[in-house]
């Protein structure tokens, strides 16, 4: 299966092409950025597809991160993925950022649980907790960081995400994290692998917000969307 993966949910603009039949990540590119995804994505996609040597029509599916993340960033990636899927007549699937953060740690078959955490501002985080083999312990949710710390009852986790260090710094000393992996965005290769594994019927390419937009009027009537 040939999969084009796209991620603009957090602080990167990234894409990759994966050939699952040969276990080959044909090409990938990731640009660190907190804004400007809309201007950067299409040129990046053109470079990635050119490097793969494939036309869009040769792809078997498109995978895209669905959040939690920036409202603006999510719309950019989802719009591009849907547009490519429509033009190439290919299926498109969604991958949550929390799952994409956890995937490389789960693949290592470690004994400890994996805690994915994304900064939601205002001393809150999006998080989920899975077992070492990916089974659900705590479903994805938005909560105060103090509630995230309650997952210490499951033992010493491996913590990953863009809020990993912030959460680890407050972790109970009785069960210190087994590992702390601070990442600004998910690894795009794992977005591709997860996109190959899920079904279009159960993993739709639509925003996974976990909360409503936190937009407040500014002078002149403009609104500033906050992270999802």
N, C-alpha and C positions, 0 to 999 in steps of 0.2 A: 504494500500500500504506500502510495506517495502522499504525504501530508504536508501542507503549508501551515505553519503555526505563526500566530500573530499575538503580540502582547503590547498593550499600551495602557494597562490598568494602573500602574504605579509610576516609579521614577525611572523608566526606561522605555525606549521604543525599539522593539525587537521583532525579528522574524527568522524563520528557519524552514528548510525543506528536509524532510526525513523520508528515507526509503526503508520501511520496516521489513521488507522481504530480504534485504541484504544487511540489515542492522547498521545502516550507514546514514549518518547525518551529513547530507550532501553539502549543505552550506548554512551558515547562520551569521547574523549580525545583530549586535545590541548596542544602542547608543544611550548612555546615561542622560536623563533629562527629567526635569520636573514640570516643564511646560513646553509647548511647541510641537506636540505629537502630530497634530493635524498637518503641519507643514513638512514634517520629517518622514511620515510613514510611507507615502506613495513612492518617493524616490528610493527609500530603503527597500521596499518590496520589489521595485524594478531591478535593483542591484542584486538582491537575493535570487530572484528568478533567473536573471542573466547568468549568475554564477553557477546555478544548478544545471543550466543548459536545457531547461524544460519550458514549454509553454504552459500557461495556466490550464489549458484544456487537458494536459496530461496528468494533472493532479487527480487524486481519488477523493480527497476531502480537504476542507479547510477547518482548522481549529483556532479558537480565539479565547483569550481570557475574558471572563464575564464579571469579575469582581469578587469580593469587595475591592474598591479602589476609587480613583478620582472619577467623578461623574463625567467630566469633560473627556478624560482619557479613554474611559470605557466606550463612550459614544464613538470616538474616532476609530478604535479597533473593530468594534462591532459593525459599524457602517461599512468599513472596508471589506471585512470578511463576508458580510452578506452580499455586497455588491459583486465581489469576485465569484462567489458561489452562484449567484443568479446568472451572471454573464457566462460562466463556464459550465453551467448546469451540473453543479456538484453539491453534495451535502455539506453543511456547515455544522460544527458542534461547539459547545461551550465547555470551558474548563475553569473552575474557580481558582482564584489566586491562592487561597488557603491550601487546596489540594496540590497545586503546582509547587508551592513551597515545601510541602511535606514529602513529595514524591522521591527526591533523591535520598532522603534519610530512610524512608520505608524500604527503598530498593536495597539498602545495605543489610537488611534483615537483622537489625539490632534488637536487643532484648527490651530496651526501654521504650516508653511511649514517646510520641512525637507531637509537640505542641507548636502549631503554626500561629503566629501573632502578627497582626497588621495594625499600625498606628491609626487610630480613629480620632485623635486629638482630644482635648478636654479630659485627659487622664482616663481615656477609654481605649479599648482595643477590640478588633475583630479577632476571634480565635476559634480554633477547633483542636480537639485532642484525639489522636488515633493511636492504636496499638502499634507495636513494631512491625506488624504485618498488614497494617492499614485498616483494621477494624475500628469502628466508631466507639469512642469512649464519651466524648462530649461533642454534640452536633455544633455546626457553625453558629456563632451568635455574636452580638455586640454587647459588651459589658464593661463596667469599670475595671480597671486593672486589678483592684483588690479581689474581684470575683475570679479573674484569671488565676490569681495566686492560689485560690482554693483548690485548683487541680493538683496541687502538691500532694493531696491525699492519695493520688495514684502512684506516687513515688517520684524518683528523679527522672525528669523527661529530657529529651533532646529538644531544644527550643530553636526555632527557625523563623525568619521573617524580618521585616523592616523595623519591628519593635522588639526583636529578640533581646538585645542588650538592655533595653529599658526595663523589660520584664524581669530579666535575669538579675539585674541589680537590686531588685526588691524581693527576690525569691527567698522563701524560708530557709534558714541555715540548716534545718533538720533534714532537708532532702535537696541538696544542691543539684542544679542541672548537670546532667551527664555531658552535655555539649551545648554550646551556644553558637549559632551560625547566623550572623547578621548579614542580611542580603537586602539590597534596595528594591529588587524585583525578582520574580521567579526566573529560574534558568529556562531559556526558551526551548532548549532541547527536551526538557521534561514536559513543557506544554505540548510539544509535538507528540511525545510518547503517550501522554494521557489522552490527547485528542484521537490517537489511533485506537485506543482501548475502549472508549466509550461509544454509546449508540446515539445516533441523531434523535432517536425517539425518547431517550431519557436524559439527554444532556443538551438542551436547546441553547442556541446562541442568543440569549437575552440577558439583560443586566441582572446581576445577583447582588442587590444593594444591601440587604439586611436592615436598612433604615431609610426613611424618606430624606430627600435632599434638605440640607441645612443651609438655605439661602436667605440672606437678609437684604432688604432694600438698602442701597447706598445713595449718596447724593446724586441727583440727576435721574433717579429711577432705575439705575443699573443694579443688577444682582450678581453676587459672587458665589458660584456653586462651590460647595465644600466637598471633601472626600466622602465617598459613599460608605 
